[in-house]
Amino acid sequence: MVLTGVLAVLGGRLFADSRQLDSLGPMPPLSGAVQWLNSPPLDREALKGKVVLVDFWTYDCINCRRSLPHVNSWAKRYADQGLVVVGVHTPEYDYENDIDNVREQVARLGIEYPVAIDNRYAIWNAFANQFWPAHYFVDASGQVRYVHFGEGAYAEQEQVIQQLLAERGHAPRPDATE
């Protein structure tokens, strides 16, 4: 199912209210990537029971580069509690379609979580995404519960991760704040 009308669902706001994380619909499929880095291809079934952060990014986007240290930190800090970060590299410029360039940047940026190479915009379109960076937070039952576009609000986003992990039955450790 395609996640449509995200902004309409959110009343035109760029992100949902973190105090009330309503369901925004099921997570769209992660199919259509031309290649996966750091992982075999993932799908909704493989992610069942996990809290998922889907991060749309591209390596030459300054806003993405500013958000990546936070995403990297969350991926490492919460992995053992059930968070899976899935990077979706969707190119803005032609040279960002080169998989070797993406592979080099993934290594240079210290990204160790799975990265889908979305050169055909298949995943981007399934999510009806329009922004870099874009973070879609998915609960353990596969429902998109929170969306954030652009930089900033990192503490609020981390609280969403903690809330979704707590709902899953894994309260974050006290040292798990940035």
Backbone hydrogen bonds in HBPLUS format (Angstrom, degrees):
<---DONOR---> <-ACCEPTOR-->    atom                        ^
c    i                          cat <-CA-CA->   ^        H-A-AA   ^      H-
h    n   atom  resd res      DA  || num        DHA   H-A  angle D-A-AA Bond
n    s   type  num  typ     dist DA aas  dist angle  dist       angle   num
A0003-LEU N   A0126-ALA O   3.20 MM 123  6.61 145.3  2.32 159.2 166.8     1
A0008-ALA N   A0005-GLY O   2.96 MM   3  4.95 112.5  2.43  96.2 113.5     2
A0009-VAL N   A0005-GLY O   2.77 MM   4  6.01 162.3  1.80 164.8 169.5     3
A0010-LEU N   A0006-VAL O   2.94 MM   4  6.16 146.2  2.05 144.7 154.6     4
A0012-GLY N   A0007-LEU O   2.68 MM   5  4.88 169.2  1.69 157.5 153.5     5
A0011-GLY N   A0008-ALA O   3.03 MM   3  5.03 160.1  2.07 105.8 109.5     6
A0013-ARG N   A0010-LEU O   3.26 MM   3  5.51 165.0  2.29 110.9 113.5     7
A0020-GLN N   A0017-ASP O   3.19 MM   3  5.72 138.3  2.37 112.6 121.8     8
A0024-LEU N   A0144-VAL O   2.69 MM 120  5.24 166.6  1.71 168.3 166.5     9
A0144-VAL N   A0025-GLY O   2.76 MM 119  5.65 164.0  1.79 168.8 167.8    10
A0027-MET N   A0142-GLY O   2.82 MM 115  5.73 155.8  1.87 166.6 163.7    11
A0034-VAL N   A0117-ILE O   2.81 MM  83  5.67 149.5  1.90 173.6 172.2    12
A0117-ILE N   A0035-GLN O   2.78 MM  82  5.26 169.8  1.79 169.7 166.0    13
A0037-LEU N   A0115-VAL O   2.81 MM  78  5.07 160.4  1.85 148.3 155.2    14
A0115-VAL N   A0037-LEU O   2.98 MM  78  5.07 158.8  2.03 146.0 147.8    15
A0047-LEU N   A0043-ASP O   3.18 MM   4  6.46 136.3  2.38 146.4 158.8    16
A0047-LEU N   A0044-ARG O   3.17 MM   3  5.10 132.1  2.41  93.6 106.7    17
A0048-LYS N   A0045-GLU O   3.27 MM   3  5.15 160.1  2.31 100.3 106.3    18
A0050-LYS N   A0047-LEU O   2.97 MM   3  5.51 156.2  2.03 143.7 144.0    19
A0049-GLY N   A0140-ALA O   3.07 MM  91  4.30 143.4  2.21 149.0 144.2    20
A0051-VAL N   A0082-GLY O   2.96 MM  31  5.97 160.7  2.00 148.3 153.8    21
A0084-VAL N   A0051-VAL O   2.78 MM  33  6.19 152.8  1.86 160.5 169.9    22
A0052-VAL N   A0138-VAL O   2.93 MM  86  4.92 159.7  1.98 137.7 144.3    23
A0138-VAL N   A0052-VAL O   2.74 MM  86  4.92 166.6  1.76 156.5 159.5    24
A0053-LEU N   A0084-VAL O   2.97 MM  31  6.36 155.8  2.03 146.8 152.3    25
A0086-VAL N   A0053-LEU O   2.84 MM  33  6.14 166.1  1.86 158.1 160.2    26
A0054-VAL N   A0136-TYR O   2.87 MM  82  5.06 167.2  1.89 152.0 153.9    27
A0136-TYR N   A0054-VAL O   2.92 MM  82  5.06 161.5  1.96 144.2 150.4    28
A0055-ASP N   A0086-VAL O   2.88 MM  31  6.14 161.5  1.91 149.1 155.2    29
A0088-VAL N   A0055-ASP O   2.76 MM  33  5.84 166.6  1.78 148.9 146.5    30
A0056-PHE N   A0134-ALA O   2.86 MM  78  5.06 162.9  1.89 155.5 157.5    31
A0134-ALA N   A0056-PHE O   3.18 MM  78  5.06 146.0  2.30 131.7 138.3    32
A0057-TRP N   A0088-VAL O   3.04 MM  31  6.18 162.8  2.07 146.2 148.2    33
A0090-THR N   A0057-TRP O   2.98 MM  33  6.18 148.0  2.08 159.2 167.4    34
A0061-CYS N   A0058-THR O   3.19 MM   3  5.71 164.0  2.22 125.0 125.7    35
A0064-CYS N   A0061-CYS O   3.10 MM   3  5.20 118.4  2.50  97.2 112.0    36
A0065-ARG N   A0061-CYS O   2.96 MM   4  6.31 158.3  2.01 152.8 159.3    37
A0066-ARG N   A0062-ILE O   3.00 MM   4  6.26 143.3  2.14 143.7 153.0    38
A0067-SER N   A0063-ASN O   3.16 MM   4  6.41 139.7  2.33 138.0 148.1    39
A0067-SER N   A0064-CYS O   3.07 MM   3  5.15 126.0  2.37  96.7 110.9    40
A0068-LEU N   A0064-CYS O   2.89 MM   4  6.03 143.4  2.03 154.0 164.2    41
A0070-HIS N   A0067-SER O   3.03 MM   3  5.56 128.4  2.31 114.8 127.3    42
A0071-VAL N   A0067-SER O   3.14 MM   4  6.47 161.5  2.18 151.7 157.4    43
A0072-ASN N   A0068-LEU O   2.76 MM   4  5.88 170.8  1.77 163.5 165.6    44
A0073-SER N   A0069-PRO O   3.02 MM   4  6.06 155.1  2.08 135.3 142.3    45
A0074-TRP N   A0070-HIS O   2.90 MM   4  6.20 163.5  1.93 155.0 158.8    46
A0075-ALA N   A0071-VAL O   2.91 MM   4  6.09 161.7  1.94 152.6 157.9    47
A0076-LYS N   A0072-ASN O   3.12 MM   4  6.37 156.1  2.18 148.7 153.9    48
A0077-ARG N   A0073-SER O   2.81 MM   4  5.91 169.0  1.82 157.3 161.2    49
A0078-TYR N   A0074-TRP O   2.96 MM   4  5.77 166.6  1.98 151.6 153.6    50
A0081-GLN N   A0078-TYR O   2.97 MM   3  5.18 152.6  2.05 108.0 116.9    51
A0083-LEU N   A0078-TYR O   3.18 MM   5  5.46 165.6  2.20 138.6 136.0    52
A0082-GLY N   A0079-ALA O   3.17 MM   3  5.43 166.6  2.19 109.3 113.4    53
A0087-GLY N   A0114-PRO O   2.83 MM  27  6.11 163.7  1.85 164.9 160.0    54
A0116-ALA N   A0087-GLY O   2.74 MM  29  6.16 157.8  1.79 163.8 162.3    55
A0089-HIS N   A0116-ALA O   2.87 MM  27  6.08 147.4  1.97 160.9 171.7    56
A0118-ASP N   A0089-HIS O   2.90 MM  29  5.69 159.5  1.94 144.6 150.1    57
A0096-GLU N   A0093-TYR O   2.97 MM   3  5.47 147.2  2.08 114.1 124.2    58
A0097-ASN N   A0094-ASP O   2.93 MM   3  5.55 164.0  1.95 121.1 125.2    59
A0098-ASP N   A0095-TYR O   3.39 MM   3  5.77 164.5  2.41 107.8 112.0    60
A0101-ASN N   A0098-ASP O   3.02 MM   3  5.34 121.6  2.37 103.7 117.9    61
A0102-VAL N   A0098-ASP O   3.10 MM   4  6.51 156.5  2.16 150.7 157.7    62
A0103-ARG N   A0099-ILE O   2.80 MM   4  6.01 165.4  1.82 153.6 157.8    63
A0104-GLU N   A0100-ASP O   2.94 MM   4  6.10 159.8  1.98 145.3 150.5    64
A0105-GLN N   A0101-ASN O   2.99 MM   4  6.23 157.8  2.04 147.8 153.6    65
A0106-VAL N   A0102-VAL O   2.81 MM   4  6.03 156.9  1.86 157.0 163.7    66
A0107-ALA N   A0103-ARG O   3.10 MM   4  6.36 159.3  2.15 148.0 152.7    67
A0108-ARG N   A0104-GLU O   2.90 MM   4  6.12 163.0  1.93 147.7 153.2    68
A0109-LEU N   A0105-GLN O   2.80 MM   4  5.84 154.2  1.87 149.0 154.9    69
A0111-ILE N   A0106-VAL O   2.98 MM   5  5.20 157.2  2.03 160.1 159.8    70
A0110-GLY N   A0107-ALA O   3.14 MM   3  5.18 157.8  2.20 103.5 110.2    71
A0121-TYR N   A0118-ASP O   3.02 MM   3  5.27 165.2  2.04 115.9 119.5    72
A0125-ASN N   A0121-TYR O   2.91 MM   4  5.88 161.4  1.94 140.4 145.3    73
A0126-ALA N   A0122-ALA O   3.01 MM   4  6.18 149.4  2.11 137.7 146.6    74
A0127-PHE N   A0123-ILE O   3.01 MM   4  6.27 150.1  2.10 154.5 161.2    75
A0129-ASN N   A0124-TRP O   2.97 MM   5  5.29 163.7  1.99 159.9 157.1    76
A0128-ALA N   A0125-ASN O   2.96 MM   3  4.65 147.1  2.07  94.9 105.5    77
A0150-GLY N   A0133-PRO O   2.81 MM  17  5.10 175.8  1.81 154.0 152.7    78
A0135-HIS N   A0148-HIS O   2.80 MM  13  5.14 167.7  1.81 157.7 162.0    79
A0148-HIS N   A0135-HIS O   2.90 MM  13  5.14 155.7  1.96 145.9 153.2    80
A0137-PHE N   A0146-TYR O   2.86 MM   9  5.12 177.4  1.86 160.0 160.1    81
A0145-ARG N   A0137-PHE O   2.77 MM   8  5.79 170.1  1.78 165.5 168.3    82
A0139-ASP N   A0143-GLN O   2.87 MM   4  5.43 161.4  1.90 151.0 150.3    83
A0142-GLY N   A0139-ASP O   2.92 MM   3  5.42 163.5  1.95 119.7 123.2    84
A0157-GLN N   A0153-ALA O   2.92 MM   4  6.19 156.8  1.97 150.3 157.2    85
A0158-GLU N   A0154-TYR O   2.90 MM   4  6.09 156.1  1.96 146.9 153.4    86
A0159-GLN N   A0155-ALA O   2.94 MM   4  6.22 147.2  2.05 143.3 152.5    87
A0160-VAL N   A0156-GLU O   3.05 MM   4  6.41 144.4  2.18 143.0 152.4    88
A0160-VAL N   A0157-GLN O   3.11 MM   3  5.04 120.2  2.48  91.9 106.7    89
A0161-ILE N   A0157-GLN O   3.07 MM   4  6.48 157.6  2.12 149.0 154.1    90
A0162-GLN N   A0158-GLU O   2.93 MM   4  6.24 164.0  1.96 151.2 155.1    91
A0163-GLN N   A0159-GLN O   2.80 MM   4  6.01 155.7  1.86 146.9 153.9    92
A0164-LEU N   A0160-VAL O   2.87 MM   4  6.10 165.8  1.89 158.1 161.1    93
A0165-LEU N   A0161-ILE O   2.89 MM   4  6.09 155.4  1.95 152.0 159.3    94
A0166-ALA N   A0162-GLN O   2.88 MM   4  6.04 153.8  1.95 145.0 152.5    95
A0167-GLU N   A0163-GLN O   2.91 MM   4  6.19 153.8  1.98 147.3 154.5    96
A0168-ARG N   A0164-LEU O   3.07 MM   4  6.24 140.8  2.23 135.0 145.3    97
A0168-ARG N   A0165-LEU O   3.10 MM   3  4.92 121.0  2.46  90.4 105.5    98
A0170-HIS N   A0165-LEU O   2.84 MM   5  5.22 164.1  1.86 148.6 144.5    99
A0169-GLY N   A0166-ALA O   2.94 MM   3  4.96 145.1  2.07  97.8 109.0   100
A0176-ALA N   A0173-ARG O   3.00 MM   3  5.34 154.0  2.07 123.8 124.5   101
